[in-house]
């Protein structure tokens, strides 16, 4: 059985963003069942968990053949054996791989820097000074991304793939802002991806333990 580690609970701003959702979504698209192994923050630094994930993050993954960490690598691994996530021809596979890495390397760093400012450092003087520049760089990159998407529905040869799982997740990390709405083609792209039944199942599976934890301890809901 496939096993994926995930958190028992995270604060509200992170719910729906924790990276195990990428793996959950890929597995749902591929039609593969899995067990989620929930950990608490207290587990992250333990030797047992660091043996699975050296940085104490989620997800870690095992399927009886391999043990892995890093969500992008895991999604790529799943995709390599799924017609739903990766085409059979070499050119198609190369394009999916290219856009998958583009999501992580060419887009996500700009999104992550803005999120770090907004979610963790908004009141600090250096963050207020830095933010306009970061947003300007991000908007430039999103403009390039929208141009690259053009009239297509999906990034790699206009066919939904593993690359769209990564790209959508990256763009969703801007939902604390209205920035994506200023790029209509990207906003429509995210909406298409979020409408997929596999995404909805993955999101619900990630949120379920958070809701249960908050129901058991109502003070968590206010965090």
Backbone as CSV, one residue per row, in Angstrom:
resi,resn,N_x,N_y,N_z,CA_x,CA_y,CA_z,C_x,C_y,C_z
1,UNK,0.844,-1.202,0.000,0.000,0.000,0.000,0.878,1.250,0.000
2,UNK,0.478,2.216,-0.776,1.181,3.502,-0.808,0.917,4.248,0.496
3,UNK,1.967,4.846,1.037,1.849,5.624,2.270,2.408,7.026,2.048
4,UNK,1.676,8.012,2.535,2.049,9.412,2.386,1.934,10.077,3.746
5,UNK,2.986,10.747,4.186,2.902,11.453,5.468,2.265,12.825,5.265
6,UNK,1.541,13.253,6.300,0.863,14.543,6.278,0.707,15.008,7.720
7,UNK,0.376,16.270,7.891,0.218,16.819,9.233,-1.172,16.551,9.789
8,UNK,-1.222,16.369,11.109,-2.499,16.236,11.793,-3.268,17.551,11.769
9,UNK,-2.520,18.646,11.833,-3.151,19.967,11.867,-2.127,21.020,11.483
10,UNK,-2.594,22.069,10.808,-1.785,23.252,10.533,-2.682,24.475,10.710
11,UNK,-2.108,25.658,10.908,-2.932,26.869,11.015,-3.742,27.110,9.744
12,UNK,-4.781,27.914,9.869,-5.738,28.083,8.771,-5.090,28.577,7.490
13,UNK,-4.086,29.463,7.584,-3.492,30.009,6.358,-2.777,28.943,5.540
14,UNK,-2.388,27.846,6.183,-1.662,26.779,5.486,-2.565,25.654,5.022
15,UNK,-3.792,25.644,5.464,-4.689,24.551,5.103,-5.024,24.633,3.618
16,UNK,-4.816,23.529,2.923,-4.968,23.514,1.477,-3.688,23.818,0.737
17,UNK,-2.644,24.200,1.476,-1.361,24.534,0.861,-0.253,23.532,1.182
18,UNK,-0.417,22.763,2.244,0.643,21.827,2.632,0.917,20.888,1.456
19,UNK,2.170,20.586,1.213,2.550,19.972,-0.061,2.162,18.515,-0.220
20,UNK,1.687,17.884,0.824,1.158,16.537,0.606,-0.031,16.558,-0.335
21,UNK,-0.691,17.720,-0.490,-1.833,17.771,-1.401,-1.402,17.513,-2.836
22,UNK,-0.180,17.867,-3.183,0.315,17.580,-4.531,0.336,16.072,-4.782
23,UNK,0.823,15.345,-3.806,0.935,13.891,-3.944,-0.449,13.251,-3.888
24,UNK,-1.274,13.704,-2.982,-2.646,13.187,-2.904,-3.350,13.372,-4.253
25,UNK,-3.220,14.559,-4.828,-3.879,14.866,-6.099,-3.364,13.950,-7.208
26,UNK,-2.056,13.790,-7.279,-1.480,12.913,-8.311,-2.004,11.489,-8.162
27,UNK,-2.063,11.005,-6.941,-2.563,9.645,-6.711,-4.030,9.527,-7.090
28,UNK,-4.806,10.547,-6.785,-6.220,10.532,-7.156,-6.379,10.521,-8.677
29,UNK,-5.611,11.348,-9.370,-5.687,11.379,-10.828,-5.273,10.038,-11.432
30,UNK,-4.291,9.397,-10.812,-3.783,8.121,-11.309,-4.652,6.939,-10.902
31,UNK,-5.640,7.174,-10.042,-6.514,6.096,-9.595,-5.850,5.144,-8.622
32,UNK,-4.924,5.661,-7.818,-4.181,4.831,-6.878,-4.620,5.118,-5.449
33,UNK,-4.899,4.074,-4.690,-5.243,4.239,-3.293,-4.004,4.457,-2.440
34,UNK,-4.198,5.047,-1.273,-3.069,5.308,-0.382,-3.565,5.479,1.045
35,UNK,-2.651,5.320,1.973,-2.905,5.628,3.373,-2.119,6.874,3.740
36,UNK,-2.767,7.805,4.424,-2.016,8.951,4.931,-1.596,8.669,6.368
37,UNK,-0.344,8.911,6.645,0.211,8.720,7.978,0.393,10.107,8.596
38,UNK,-0.442,10.427,9.555,-0.465,11.772,10.112,0.575,11.936,11.205
39,UNK,1.294,13.039,11.134,2.285,13.352,12.151,1.967,14.704,12.774
40,UNK,2.452,14.909,13.990,2.338,16.193,14.648,3.637,16.962,14.531
41,UNK,3.597,18.229,14.888,4.816,19.037,14.826,5.908,18.459,15.724
42,UNK,5.474,17.776,16.780,6.440,17.188,17.709,7.200,16.017,17.089
43,UNK,6.671,15.482,16.003,7.321,14.344,15.344,8.392,14.756,14.345
44,UNK,8.365,16.019,13.931,9.212,16.433,12.820,10.705,16.273,13.081
45,UNK,11.129,16.473,14.300,12.558,16.431,14.609,13.030,15.085,15.131
46,UNK,12.137,14.113,15.194,12.551,12.824,15.747,13.467,12.085,14.770
47,UNK,14.405,11.308,15.294,15.285,10.537,14.406,14.512,9.626,13.460
48,UNK,13.416,9.035,13.933,12.638,8.124,13.097,12.069,8.843,11.886
49,UNK,11.536,10.066,12.121,10.955,10.777,10.977,12.034,11.371,10.083
50,UNK,13.116,11.856,10.675,14.203,12.405,9.854,14.829,11.338,8.970
51,UNK,14.708,10.092,9.336,15.197,9.020,8.477,14.364,8.909,7.202
52,UNK,13.099,9.336,7.282,12.226,9.336,6.113,12.304,10.650,5.349
53,UNK,12.396,11.760,6.092,12.391,13.097,5.503,13.458,13.912,6.229
54,UNK,14.633,14.077,5.647,15.765,14.680,6.352,15.513,16.071,6.898
55,UNK,14.521,16.780,6.333,14.250,18.153,6.758,13.028,18.249,7.664
56,UNK,12.438,17.106,7.982,11.299,17.097,8.892,10.008,17.594,8.286
57,UNK,9.961,17.694,6.960,8.769,18.223,6.299,7.841,17.088,5.866
58,UNK,6.715,17.458,5.268,5.840,16.492,4.609,5.706,16.936,3.159
59,UNK,5.482,15.949,2.276,5.263,14.539,2.542,6.535,13.709,2.416
60,UNK,6.506,12.551,3.063,7.393,11.453,2.731,6.505,10.385,2.107
61,UNK,7.089,9.533,1.275,6.303,8.622,0.442,6.965,7.259,0.379
62,UNK,6.157,6.215,0.404,6.658,4.863,0.149,5.574,4.077,-0.555
63,UNK,5.985,3.166,-1.421,4.997,2.375,-2.151,5.370,0.898,-2.250
64,UNK,6.333,0.458,-1.439,6.788,-0.917,-1.501,7.955,-1.123,-2.430
65,UNK,8.142,-0.185,-3.363,9.286,-0.219,-4.266,10.311,0.844,-3.897
66,UNK,9.821,2.032,-3.576,10.711,3.158,-3.304,10.262,3.886,-2.051
67,UNK,11.186,4.602,-1.445,10.895,5.569,-0.396,11.434,6.904,-0.876
68,UNK,10.629,7.947,-0.769,10.996,9.239,-1.342,10.563,10.371,-0.436
69,UNK,11.168,11.532,-0.649,10.668,12.795,-0.124,10.809,13.825,-1.238
70,UNK,10.314,15.036,-1.006,10.206,16.122,-1.987,8.996,15.878,-2.894
71,UNK,7.997,16.734,-2.726,6.712,16.519,-3.398,6.832,16.502,-4.911
72,UNK,7.673,17.374,-5.477,7.816,17.388,-6.928,8.380,16.083,-7.453
73,UNK,9.367,15.555,-6.776,9.959,14.284,-7.190,8.947,13.154,-7.060
74,UNK,8.149,13.186,-6.005,7.149,12.136,-5.807,6.087,12.192,-6.907
75,UNK,5.610,13.400,-7.219,4.618,13.541,-8.284,5.184,13.041,-9.611
76,UNK,6.425,13.368,-9.890,7.049,12.890,-11.121,7.134,11.369,-11.138
77,UNK,7.470,10.769,-10.022,7.544,9.309,-9.923,6.179,8.677,-10.214
78,UNK,5.140,9.218,-9.599,3.789,8.698,-9.821,3.406,8.856,-11.289
79,UNK,3.733,10.011,-11.852,3.342,10.312,-13.230,4.000,9.388,-14.235
80,UNK,5.197,8.953,-13.949,5.920,8.120,-14.907,5.221,6.791,-15.179
81,UNK,4.309,6.414,-14.300,3.581,5.162,-14.463,2.083,5.389,-14.624
82,UNK,1.699,6.598,-15.036,0.285,6.934,-15.156,0.006,7.609,-16.491
83,UNK,-0.869,6.997,-17.281,-1.275,7.615,-18.545,-2.052,8.899,-18.314
84,UNK,-2.646,9.040,-17.141,-3.413,10.241,-16.841,-2.520,11.453,-16.606
85,UNK,-1.300,11.212,-16.201,-0.420,12.308,-15.783,0.791,12.510,-16.684
86,UNK,1.074,11.533,-17.535,2.270,11.612,-18.377,2.010,10.888,-19.693
87,UNK,2.216,11.550,-20.834,2.020,10.871,-22.117,3.091,9.813,-22.346
88,UNK,2.832,8.951,-23.314,3.746,7.830,-23.570,4.932,8.220,-24.441
89,UNK,4.765,9.235,-25.302,5.839,9.584,-26.233,6.918,10.422,-25.567
90,UNK,8.134,10.307,-26.049,9.267,10.991,-25.435,9.105,12.506,-25.453
91,UNK,8.632,13.049,-26.560,8.473,14.505,-26.653,7.444,15.005,-25.643
92,UNK,6.352,14.258,-25.510,5.330,14.651,-24.541,5.824,14.553,-23.111
93,UNK,6.551,13.495,-22.804,7.086,13.320,-21.457,8.098,14.418,-21.140
94,UNK,8.891,14.778,-22.138,9.880,15.837,-21.927,9.204,17.168,-21.629
95,UNK,8.100,17.448,-22.333,7.412,18.716,-22.107,6.756,18.750,-20.734
96,UNK,6.158,17.642,-20.310,5.576,17.588,-18.968,6.659,17.816,-17.910
97,UNK,7.788,17.145,-18.075,8.878,17.298,-17.118,9.379,18.734,-17.092
98,UNK,9.470,19.352,-18.266,9.930,20.736,-18.351,9.010,21.674,-17.581
99,UNK,7.701,21.550,-17.801,6.768,22.444,-17.130,6.648,22.132,-15.640
100,UNK,6.837,20.881,-15.273,6.837,20.533,-13.854,7.972,21.258,-13.131
101,UNK,9.168,21.240,-13.737,10.288,21.938,-13.123,10.121,23.447,-13.218
102,UNK,9.476,23.929,-14.275,9.234,25.368,-14.382,8.374,25.866,-13.227
103,UNK,7.371,25.068,-12.854,6.521,25.457,-11.727,7.339,25.644,-10.462
104,UNK,8.259,24.708,-10.208,9.031,24.736,-8.973,10.192,25.722,-9.009
105,UNK,10.807,25.891,-10.181,12.044,26.674,-10.255,11.868,28.074,-10.815
106,UNK,10.912,28.258,-11.726,10.761,29.555,-12.376,9.610,30.382,-11.820
107,UNK,8.666,29.738,-11.153,7.504,30.459,-10.633,7.453,30.430,-9.104
108,UNK,7.623,29.261,-8.519,7.430,29.134,-7.070,8.338,30.028,-6.230
109,UNK,9.608,30.246,-6.573,10.432,31.118,-5.719,9.851,32.520,-5.555
110,UNK,9.247,33.068,-6.609,8.645,34.399,-6.521,7.401,34.367,-5.647
111,UNK,6.587,33.333,-5.815,5.389,33.179,-4.991,5.769,32.987,-3.533
112,UNK,6.759,32.156,-3.286,7.156,31.852,-1.907,7.702,33.084,-1.197
113,UNK,8.476,33.893,-1.910,9.032,35.078,-1.250,7.930,36.039,-0.830
114,UNK,6.926,36.216,-1.691,5.819,37.094,-1.316,5.045,36.502,-0.144
115,UNK,4.819,35.206,-0.161,4.070,34.570,0.930,4.807,34.697,2.253
116,UNK,6.122,34.561,2.231,6.909,34.700,3.464,6.762,36.105,4.036
117,UNK,6.757,37.085,3.150,6.569,38.463,3.612,5.171,38.648,4.186
118,UNK,4.165,38.264,3.422,2.777,38.543,3.812,2.312,37.747,5.020
119,UNK,2.708,36.503,5.103,2.157,35.628,6.130,2.969,35.599,7.420
120,UNK,4.248,35.951,7.331,5.108,35.812,8.511,5.806,37.103,8.935
121,UNK,5.875,38.072,8.036,6.696,39.252,8.340,6.037,40.573,7.961
122,UNK,4.740,40.587,7.778,4.059,41.754,7.217,4.294,43.035,8.014
123,UNK,4.477,42.932,9.307,4.607,44.127,10.149,6.043,44.615,10.294
124,UNK,6.980,43.912,9.701,8.386,44.281,9.858,8.798,45.324,8.829
125,UNK,9.649,46.215,9.243,10.042,47.317,8.367,10.705,46.830,7.085
126,UNK,11.588,45.846,7.201,12.282,45.370,6.008,11.302,44.752,5.011
127,UNK,10.252,44.090,5.545,9.269,43.452,4.676,8.451,44.492,3.928
128,UNK,8.065,45.550,4.621,7.305,46.615,3.971,8.124,47.282,2.870
129,UNK,9.417,47.405,3.096,10.286,48.001,2.088,10.504,47.055,0.907
130,UNK,10.603,45.781,1.192,10.912,44.795,0.163,9.701,44.390,-0.669
131,UNK,8.512,44.438,-0.092,7.347,43.852,-0.744,7.045,44.410,-2.131
132,UNK,7.053,45.736,-2.347,6.724,46.232,-3.695,7.624,45.664,-4.777
133,UNK,8.893,45.518,-4.475,9.822,44.957,-5.455,9.509,43.486,-5.718
134,UNK,9.226,42.744,-4.658,8.898,41.331,-4.813,7.628,41.163,-5.634
135,UNK,6.616,41.955,-5.330,5.366,41.845,-6.086,5.571,42.203,-7.552
136,UNK,6.371,43.213,-7.814,6.635,43.606,-9.201,7.322,42.476,-9.963
137,UNK,8.300,41.831,-9.333,8.983,40.713,-9.990,8.027,39.551,-10.220
138,UNK,7.189,39.289,-9.232,6.212,38.213,-9.361,5.249,38.490,-10.506
139,UNK,4.746,39.706,-10.572,3.811,40.052,-11.638,4.465,39.917,-13.012
140,UNK,5.721,40.286,-13.121,6.423,40.105,-14.387,6.484,38.626,-14.746
141,UNK,6.787,37.779,-13.784,6.874,36.352,-14.051,5.507,35.769,-14.405
142,UNK,4.456,36.225,-13.725,3.119,35.743,-14.043,2.674,36.204,-15.426
143,UNK,3.092,37.387,-15.811,2.801,37.841,-17.163,3.453,36.946,-18.198
144,UNK,4.707,36.577,-17.954,5.396,35.642,-18.852,4.686,34.292,-18.881
145,UNK,4.234,33.858,-17.710,3.561,32.568,-17.609,2.251,32.583,-18.387
146,UNK,1.493,33.651,-18.244,0.223,33.759,-18.968,0.457,33.787,-20.479
147,UNK,1.486,34.484,-20.906,1.817,34.500,-22.333,2.162,33.103,-22.820
148,UNK,2.916,32.360,-22.029,3.298,30.997,-22.415,2.080,30.077,-22.497
149,UNK,1.116,30.264,-21.598,-0.092,29.446,-21.639,-0.902,29.745,-22.892
150,UNK,-0.985,31.013,-23.250,-1.709,31.400,-24.449,-3.162,30.972,-24.399
151,UNK,-3.622,30.342,-25.477,-5.011,29.904,-25.574,-5.207,28.472,-25.094
152,UNK,-4.135,27.845,-24.625,-4.249,26.449,-24.198,-4.968,26.345,-22.852
153,UNK,-5.505,25.185,-22.585,-6.134,24.916,-21.295,-5.123,24.439,-20.274
154,UNK,-4.087,23.711,-20.738,-3.076,23.134,-19.859,-1.696,23.417,-20.435
155,UNK,-0.687,23.349,-19.596,0.626,23.830,-20.014,1.374,22.900,-20.968
156,UNK,1.377,21.607,-20.726,2.172,20.696,-21.538,1.320,20.132,-22.671
157,UNK,1.464,20.705,-23.845,0.760,20.230,-25.039,-0.751,20.219,-24.880
158,UNK,-1.258,21.133,-24.068,-2.701,21.299,-23.873,-3.374,20.018,-23.395
159,UNK,-2.666,19.259,-22.579,-3.190,18.015,-22.009,-2.909,18.036,-20.521
160,UNK,-3.925,17.835,-19.690,-3.694,17.847,-18.246,-2.620,16.823,-17.891
161,UNK,-1.716,17.231,-17.005,-0.581,16.373,-16.663,-0.092,16.688,-15.257
162,UNK,0.934,15.969,-14.869,1.565,16.217,-13.572,2.046,17.648,-13.445
163,UNK,2.446,18.249,-14.571,2.919,19.629,-14.526,1.840,20.573,-14.018
164,UNK,0.595,20.306,-14.371,-0.497,21.180,-13.939,-0.795,21.036,-12.456
165,UNK,-0.522,19.871,-11.895,-0.667,19.707,-10.447,0.294,20.647,-9.722
166,UNK,1.537,20.646,-10.151,2.530,21.506,-9.507,2.229,22.973,-9.750
167,UNK,1.922,23.334,-11.008,1.702,24.740,-11.325,0.475,25.285,-10.600
168,UNK,-0.586,24.504,-10.574,-1.789,24.959,-9.880,-1.533,25.158,-8.403
169,UNK,-0.831,24.222,-7.785,-0.549,24.358,-6.358,0.268,25.613,-6.080
170,UNK,1.251,25.891,-6.919,2.065,27.094,-6.745,1.188,28.340,-6.837
171,UNK,0.339,28.414,-7.837,-0.502,29.602,-8.011,-1.535,29.729,-6.901
172,UNK,-1.994,28.613,-6.351,-2.951,28.668,-5.246,-2.342,29.292,-3.994
173,UNK,-1.029,29.277,-3.897,-0.392,29.883,-2.731,-0.433,31.403,-2.775
174,UNK,-1.057,31.956,-3.807,-1.297,33.398,-3.868,-2.735,33.747,-3.508
175,UNK,-3.506,32.781,-3.024,-4.919,33.062,-2.806,-5.175,33.969,-1.611
176,UNK,-4.148,34.296,-0.846,-4.317,35.314,0.188,-4.254,36.719,-0.414
177,UNK,-4.014,36.800,-1.717,-3.966,38.070,-2.450,-4.969,38.018,-3.600
178,UNK,-5.077,39.140,-4.333,-5.909,39.193,-5.534,-5.054,39.192,-6.800
179,UNK,-3.799,38.825,-6.672,-2.871,38.985,-7.787,-3.246,38.114,-8.975
180,UNK,-3.574,36.853,-8.748,-3.877,35.960,-9.874,-5.089,36.469,-10.655
181,UNK,-6.020,37.106,-9.975,-7.206,37.637,-10.659,-6.843,38.673,-11.716
182,UNK,-5.685,39.296,-11.583,-5.239,40.283,-12.573,-4.682,39.636,-13.830
183,UNK,-4.616,38.307,-13.844,-4.151,37.550,-15.002,-5.262,36.569,-15.375
184,UNK,-6.227,37.020,-16.170,-7.453,36.241,-16.383,-7.225,34.823,-16.887
185,UNK,-6.261,34.627,-17.769,-6.028,33.279,-18.286,-5.506,32.363,-17.192
186,UNK,-4.670,32.891,-16.301,-4.162,32.075,-15.196,-5.255,31.805,-14.172
187,UNK,-6.093,32.799,-13.908,-7.199,32.593,-12.976,-8.148,31.521,-13.496
188,UNK,-8.430,31.540,-14.796,-9.297,30.530,-15.386,-8.634,29.156,-15.352
189,UNK,-7.332,29.142,-15.555,-6.569,27.894,-15.502,-6.666,27.265,-14.113
190,UNK,-6.448,28.054,-13.073,-6.537,27.537,-11.706,-7.948,27.030,-11.420
191,UNK,-8.944,27.785,-11.858,-10.329,27.370,-11.624,-10.627,26.035,-12.314
192,UNK,-10.115,25.839,-13.531,-10.307,24.553,-14.221,-9.686,23.407,-13.435
193,UNK,-8.481,23.652,-12.951,-7.786,22.601,-12.209,-8.509,22.281,-10.901
194,UNK,-8.945,23.311,-10.197,-9.629,23.105,-8.920,-10.986,22.430,-9.101
195,UNK,-11.546,22.498,-10.303,-12.838,21.867,-10.573,-12.716,20.373,-10.834
196,UNK,-11.506,19.882,-10.998,-11.319,18.459,-11.273,-11.709,17.632,-10.039
197,UNK,-12.468,16.568,-10.227,-12.878,15.739,-9.082,-11.698,15.229,-8.266
198,UNK,-10.592,14.901,-8.925,-9.428,14.388,-8.191,-8.855,15.446,-7.256
199,UNK,-8.839,16.698,-7.698,-8.365,17.756,-6.812,-9.303,17.910,-5.618
200,UNK,-10.589,17.895,-5.866,-11.548,18.067,-4.777,-11.394,16.960,-3.734
201,UNK,-11.180,15.739,-4.200,-10.982,14.634,-3.249,-9.698,14.814,-2.457
202,UNK,-8.634,15.227,-3.140,-7.351,15.431,-2.459,-7.458,16.529,-1.411
203,UNK,-8.122,17.624,-1.767,-8.278,18.732,-0.825,-9.097,18.294,0.378
204,UNK,-10.179,17.600,0.148,-11.017,17.140,1.251,-10.245,16.198,2.166
205,UNK,-9.444,15.328,1.581,-8.663,14.396,2.399,-7.628,15.123,3.237
206,UNK,-7.044,16.175,2.698,-6.082,16.927,3.499,-6.780,17.688,4.625
207,UNK,-7.933,18.276,4.323,-8.622,19.109,5.311,-9.301,18.310,6.417
208,UNK,-9.661,17.079,6.138,-10.441,16.292,7.102,-9.787,16.213,8.482
209,UNK,-8.502,15.827,8.601,-7.930,15.760,9.953,-7.811,17.129,10.618
210,UNK,-7.660,18.188,9.827,-7.590,19.526,10.411,-8.924,19.874,11.068
211,UNK,-10.003,19.568,10.373,-11.336,19.851,10.918,-11.603,19.021,12.164
212,UNK,-11.175,17.773,12.125,-11.375,16.912,13.295,-10.591,17.421,14.487
213,UNK,-9.365,17.884,14.244,-8.549,18.420,15.336,-9.181,19.678,15.913
214,UNK,-9.736,20.525,15.046,-10.349,21.766,15.512,-11.648,21.499,16.259
215,UNK,-12.362,20.456,15.833,-13.589,20.096,16.554,-13.264,19.572,17.948
216,UNK,-12.143,18.857,18.063,-11.743,18.326,19.366,-11.179,19.410,20.273
217,UNK,-10.509,20.383,19.659,-9.917,21.497,20.405,-10.289,22.794,19.713
218,UNK,-11.428,23.380,20.045,-11.923,24.558,19.340,-10.946,25.724,19.277
219,UNK,-10.015,25.792,20.222,-9.068,26.895,20.202,-8.166,26.837,18.985
220,UNK,-8.001,25.650,18.384,-7.167,25.537,17.196,-7.787,26.273,16.018
221,UNK,-9.100,26.301,15.955,-9.789,26.941,14.837,-9.505,28.429,14.768
222,UNK,-9.155,29.010,15.919,-8.868,30.441,15.961,-7.413,30.755,15.633
223,UNK,-6.607,29.725,15.439,-5.180,29.937,15.197,-4.910,30.351,13.765
